[in-house]
């Protein structure tokens, strides 16, 4: 859906929507990666799980995120979805959740 590079150009954040099949709903996820390497999907199921820091159980069009400095990343999403995966850090990046994005 969208990508943002960290202020120092070292990391890239991406918001993606995954279709898990005809009998399941779409899933939102946010992944981080080094800017110098692309995302790699899993060989068996095509999922990009490397660097996955947030996974939401329900589809939403209201995922917002922003870099707050070179090593701090903030994600905003609806309170009604607690998320299946919410990491607080990835490599050297601190991840926060809330209304910190402009």
C-alpha positions, 0 to 999 in steps of 0.5 A: 500500500505504501512505504516510508524511508527513515530520516537517515535512509537506513530503514524502510517501513511498508504497510501491506495488505495480504489476501489469505484465501477465499475463505478468510479476510484480508490482513494488514501488516507493517514490515520493516527492512534495511533500505539496502535489501528488498523484502523476501517472501516465504518460498512456500506461501508467498508471505513476507514475514521478515521484519513483520512488526504489526499484524492486524486480524481485520482489514482496515484502511486506517493504518498510519505510520511515521518515523519519529527520528532515525530509530523511532517508528510510530504506528496508528491503527483502530483501537477495535483491533488488538492486533495479532502481532505488535512488536516493541522493537526491531533491530535498533528501531523502537516501535511505539503505538498511538497518535504521534504521527502528524 
